[in-house]
Amino acid sequence: MAASASYLSLVVLVALAAVVSGQLSPTFYDTSCTRALATIKSGVMAAVSSDPRMGASLLRLHFHDCFVQGCDASVLLSGMEQNALPNNGSLRGFGVIDSIKTQIEAICAQTVSCADILTVAARDSVVALGGPSWTVPLGRRDSIDANEAAANSDLPGPTSSRSDLELAFSNKGLLTVDMVALSGAHTIGQAQCGTFKDRIYNETNIDTTFATSLRANCPRSGGDGSLANLDTTTANTFDNAYYTNLVSQKGLLHSDQVLFNNDTTDNTVRNFASNPAAFSSAFTTAMI
């Protein structure tokens, strides 16, 4: 099976005798590759320092990996999931993961899985942008195949309804509060005009000044690749502003604003908007 350059050493020989199959542990590499976590962190910090948007891209890359057949790095395989509609032309960060993998292979050959690198890089990206940290369980193994059809069917999209989102996350064993908390990842990063064009021209549950400001770079015809910040206030800081934006009807995507639209998730959004600690706690719990 062909693999992309960003999926160096796809099948990693982990210490199978050290852990029961499927059991993860935050100390998994403590003896086999003591510098693994520090190497991932330095790679992420350098990438985010050079391009703050990369933090959101690495977090999204991890999410799009985990939502399709688990956190197995299948999204790094050339073609397949990368060609799926939610991924094609929008996923970024492959080069960062490739660089980190190369560095780790130089110090601990065939020891650290790409799936674990993606998972730790997501955590370190959040931290690099001022967000909370959490302990990452380790010991994932890399997949040797990917599933384009599942990526197309399982990943929630920018036009998803609240019930669509609840079902998608429930199918992965996540609660509604987890879904609302993980949606808070949109407190960083950007989205392409084509993903929110219909909202800013046709929806009514949107602040009119906010909609007007977006139309300048997102015309009715063309410009689908133009970018806008998902969080209009602190675009490069991982905080709870995403939720205060929703309360003000300034959610960029339809799938954002449906979380606060006279519906069952309104109270959770209000709680996260007024209580940053509550959001941080719920987000880290859902990530783990």
Buried (B, 14 or more C-beta within 10 A) or exposed (E): EEBBEBBBBBEBEBEEEBBEEEEBEEEBBEEEBEBBBEBBBBBBBBBBEEBBBBBBBBBBBBBBBBBBBEBBBBBBBBEBBBBBEBBEEBBBBBEBBBBBBEBBBEEBEEBBBBBBBBBBBBBBBBBBBEBBEBEBBBBBBBBEEBBBEBBBEBBBBBBBBBEBBBEBBEEEEBBBBBBBBBBBBBBBBBBBBBBBBEBBBEBEEBBEEBBEBBBEEBEEEEBEEBEBBBBBBBBBBBBBBBBBBBBBBBBBBBBBBBBBBEEEBBEBBBBBBEBBEBBBBBBBEBBE
